[in-house]
Amino acid sequence: MNHPYSPVDQSGVVINGLDIGSIVTEIQSRGYAVVEHFLKDTEIAATRAAFETEVPITQMRAIGTKTGRTWRSHNLLAKTRAADFIFLDSRLRAIIDGVIGKYSQVNITTMFNTLPGETRQDLHQDDGLWPIPRPHPPFLCNVLFAFDDFTKENGATHVVPFSHQWTRAIEQDVESIQVEMPSGSALFWEGSLWHGGGTNRAADEERMGFFISHLVSYMRPSDLQLVSVPRDIARKLPHKLQRLLGYYPFGNGVDGLDPIDTLHDGVVVHPDARTADYWRKQNSDAEK
Ligand SMILES: O=C(O)CCC(=O)C(=O)O
């Protein structure tokens, strides 16, 4: 019998006309799969409007670029309710279940907007954050929704097919392909796949995407310390013991903040983050 936390066999499963089993097989074998028309135009428009007005953005630099021309906003589930329906979409859930198991958890939520002039990201592996020797079972499954058309011109994501099975260190000069896809498409990949955003050479086209990373449920304490120890107790513990409970800055922490600061002040949105209109004005002032 399969372990309850293992990937679910989705062969033959079809949801709303989408062949989930084939997509899972494609992700497992090639490392990625594209589903066009995953989101409707109306859904994209509504979510984009919320991302533009409700979601404070930090100008965090993309991996391997120093231009400041990628806007990023993490911690979206704390910032807007506009995308909840996407997380809960039964097709999305079934694909993730098929790749990493049905008790997965949200790892990262990011809205990003790659502006004209952004340079190419380094190829990277999203599961490289964990020092786990390769090959290993898949433990991350990620999806990137295209809000704008992704084209070679505006920097469509580079992927290296089959690289999720490779055990060697990433080579930046390896041949890659750019995944061009129309707005509303979903690009899924297994966390070991070598990939990265491309150069945005377009004169005036932004490339907005919405990224959700899923992690297996079992990479966490069996007694969930962060929830089990009430915060008013945790706040009074020695610093080292707070770290041991899980209040440590791993990855992006809490919107780029140290979780131990959030434990004390409750702040979950980076104080430098501003909504898109602020950054648009900054950019246009800088161009004058
Ligand atoms: O820009 C893209 O298409 C991919 C983004 C990405 O992989 C990242 O920011 O880590």
The ligand as a Gaussian input file, in Angstrom:
#p B3LYP/6-31G(d) Opt

LIG

0 1
 O       10.469000      35.049000     -14.069000
 C       10.151000      33.860000     -14.232000
 O        9.508000      33.478000     -15.216000
 C       10.558000      32.825000     -13.211000
 C       10.778000      33.437000     -11.877000
 C       11.589000      32.597000     -10.944000
 O       11.927000      31.471000     -11.206000
 C       11.994000      33.169000      -9.667000
 O       11.816000      34.368000      -9.442000
 O       12.550000      32.423000      -8.829000

